[in-house]
Amino acid sequence: MATVRTKVMKLLLAATTALLAAANTLGHTLDTAIVAAMKLAEVPSYSWICTINDDAQTYEIEGKTQNGFTWQRQPMPKTIARRLGRAAGHQLEAIFSGPLRYVVQTESGWRSLNELPQQHSDWTQDEWLYVAVPPTRTADMPADDSDTFGLPASVYLPVLKQQHEDDKNKVYCNAQFALALPHEELAVIVSSHATFELSGDTVSGTLTDIGAQLLLVHDGHEYITPVFAGGRFKLWLKGGVVDKYQVELAGIVVVERKPLYVRQKATTIVKDIGKTRIEVPADARRRLASNNVASVQTQRAK
């Protein structure tokens, strides 16, 4: 069954098709910018590296995609590390054939999430609290507390009161183990922007609430509930395609009944367009071809 996110993505992509048709009547420069943002979805392969800064840390995600397969490397998520035990390293390599179909590299070869030791967590009673929204400003942004992306000053949520008191001064890292393809992120940006402005070879604008939420929480992480979000973006155009883009996001998400304030700045550089090659090992192909669709919703804290 398709997830809510998948259904929303299909609606946004349908809206994008209409937007592309309308672009012809809005001027050649807008048409060129929109087509450049969407063109990456049409190439057979590409590589990318994404640098993410949030309030907790700075980290990188490296990826390659070709013919329906995507190889990705990122810092080892804590929950996966616990399941791998002493065999866990600092980096995690994975191969995806879909958002919820993947295998990870282990000492015993490529394994699906279902083949790793299971974890359990307990849920406790919650109550309702007002949660204040801090200024949506990343460390390298101007000190302008009025920049809130239009988010409300507070929100009424079901939370764990004691945990909220203990954690309210802690920063949260929104790093997620998930398939995050640049051409899909660009599709969200183009189809759910609130403003869209051209300046030479760059495009900048702001995101709608739904667009920011889709970029903030990836498919398969149903335990993370986005409440509201906002953001802005900047695209760099080169040779008729977007080869670099930057997205700043801020919002409130709920994880294990805890409201968490999230803000991050991601810069993605796309390279080797049409030239990228991926070698998928035989055991990885066998597991990816099975009917077991892995879900990361059992992963709690990153």
N, C-alpha and C positions, 0 to 999 in steps of 0.2 A: 504494500500500500504506500502510495506517495506521501511523504511528509508534508506538513504545512509549508515548510520552507520551499520544498520542491514545487508545490503548487503556485506559491507566490512568485518564484523565479520564472515559471512558465508564463504567468500573466505579465510580468515585467518585460520578458523577451518579446512577447506579442506586442506590447506597447512600443517597444523599441523599433520593431518593424514598421509600425505606423509612423513613428518619429522620423525614421530614415526617409520614408516617402514624402513626408511633409517638409523635410529639410531642403528639398530641391526648390521649394517656393520661398525659402527664407534667406537664400543667398549662398553663393559658392563657398565662402569661407566656413560657414557653419556646417554645410554639407561635408566639406573635406574633413573637418574636425570630428564629426560624428562617425563618418566612415572609417577614419584612421583609428578611432577608439574601438570599433567593432571588428576591424580587419584581422586582429590577432586570432580570432576564433576560426578563421578560414585557412590558416597556414598549417602544414602537416606536422610541424614540430617547432619547439623553441625551448630555451633554457631561461632561468631567472634566478635572481638572488634578492631576497627581501630583508631589509634591516628594520627591526621594530624597536621603538623606544617607548617604555611606559614608566609608571611611577616606581616599579619594582626592579626592572632590569632592562638591559639592551641585549638583543639576541638576533640571530640570523636564521633564515630558512632558505635553503637552496633546493632548486627543483629542475627537472627535465621532463618534458612530456612529448610523446610520439605515438601515433596509431592507437590511441585509447589507453595506453599505459603511462603512468606518471611515477617517476622516482623522486623521492623527497628526503632531505636530511634536515634535522632540526635538533635543538637541545633535548635531552632525554626528559620526558614528562615524569614527574615523581611517581604517579600511579603505575606507569609502565615499569619504572625502575624497581618499584616494590615487587612487582610480579616477576621480574627477571632475576631479582635477588643480586647475588654477588656478580653475576654475569653482566649486569647493566653497566654501560659505559657513560660517557658524557654526552654522546650524540646518539640519535636514533635514526636509522635508515628504514624507509618503508617503500613499498611499491603498491600503487593503487590501480585498480581497473574501474573504479567508480567511487563516489563519495563514501559509501559504507562497505566497500569491498577492498580489502587490503591485507598485506602481510608485512611483518616486521622482521628485521634481521636479528637473529639470536646466535648463540654459540652452536646450536644444533641445526642451524640453517634458517630458512624463511618459515615463519609461523604466523597463523592468524591469531587474533586476540582471543578467540575461544579456546585456543590450545595452550594459553598461558594460565598459570595458577590463578584461581578466582580470589576476589576480595569481597568483604562484606562490610556494610556500614549500617548503623542504627539511626532511626529518625526519632526525634523527640517532639514534644508538644510545642506549638508556636503561639504567639499572640501578636496583636497589631500595634505597630509603632509608626510615628512620623519619622522619616529619614531625610535629613537635610542634604542638599546637593551642593558640593563645593564648587568653586569657580572652575570652568572647563579650560584650564590652561596647562599645557605641557611645559617642561622645564625650559625649553629653548624658545618659548613663545613670549611676546611682550607681556609685561605685568599689567594686564587689563582685566580686572575682575568683572567688568560688564560683559565680557565675551562668554556667553553661556549657551550659544547655539540655539537659543530660544527654549531651553529646558526650564521646567518649573523649579521653584526654590525648594520645594520639599514634596515628598510623596508618601502616601499612607499604605503600608505593606505588612503582610504577615511575616514576622521574623522571630528568631530566637532572641529574646530580650537579653539574657546574660551574655550570649555569644556576641550580640551586637555591641554591648558595653565593652567587652573585652577586645573586640576587633575593630572598633570604629576608627581608631587612630592608626591602624595598620594599612599599608599599601597593598594593592592586589595586582597580581600579574595575570593578564588575560590570555596567556599563551595556551593554545589549544592544539592537540594533535588531530589534524584534519587536513583534507585535501582542499587547498586554496589556490585554484588556478587563476593566473592573472587575467586571462580573457573572460572568465566568468565574473571576476570582480569589476572589470571594465564595463561589462554588460549591465551590472547593477548600477554603476555610476551613471552611465548614459541614460538608462531607462528610469532612474528614480532620483534625478537631480532636482533641486529646487531652483538654482540659478546656474547659468552656463555662459561664461564670458571668454571671448577670444582676445589674445594679445600676442601678435606675432606668431611664434611657433609653440605657444603654450595655451592651455585652456584651464581655467579655474572656475570654481563654483562651490555651492553648498549642497548638502544631501537632505532629502526628506527623512522623516523619522523611520519609515519602513526600510529605506535604503541603508541608513546607518545601522539599523538593527541587524540586517542581513550580513553586513560586513563585520559586525562586532561579534556575532555568535555563529559559528559554522554548523553545517548540517551534521547530525549525529550526536550533538551535545544537548540533548533534550533536558538534562538536569540543570542547564544554565538557561534561565528565563529572562530575556531582555524586557525591561519595563518601558523605557523610552531612551532615545539616543539622538544625537545630532552629529554633524561633521562637515568637513570641507575637503576639497580635493584639488590637485593640480596635475595636469597631464602635459607631457612633453612630446611633440610630434616630430618625427624624423622619417623621411622617405615614405610618406603616406601611411605610417603606422605609429602607434604609441610605443616608444621604447623605454619610457620611464614614467612613473606616476607616483604620487604621494597622497596619502589619505590620513587625515587627523580625525579621530573619533572620540566621543565622550558620551557617557550614559550611566544608567543604573541597571545592574543585572542582579538576579537573585540566585544564589547557589546554596543548596542545603538550608533553605529558609533564611539565609543571611543576605541582606541587601548590600551590594558591593558597588562602590563607585569606580568606574573604569574609564581610563583615558589612555590613548596610545597614538603614536605617530609612526606610520609604516611607509618606507620608501622602497619601491620595487624597480629593479633594472632588468629589462628583458634583453636577451642576447641570442646569438646563433639561431636566428629565425630561419626556419627551413633547413637548417644544417644539423640540428641536434639529433643524436642517435642514442637509443637506450638498449642495453643488453638485459633481457629478462631471463634469469636462471630457470631451468626446467622445473625445479621443485616449487618455485614461486608461481609459475604458470599453472601448475597442477592445482595448487591451493586456491588460486584466484578463480579457476574455472569451476570450483565446487559450488554447491548451492548455499553454503554458509555465508550469510551476509553479516559481517562484523559490525557491532555497534560500540561506540565509545561512551555511551550514556552512563556506564558504570564508573567512569573516571570522574572523580569528585574534585579534589584540589590539585592545582597545578603547581 
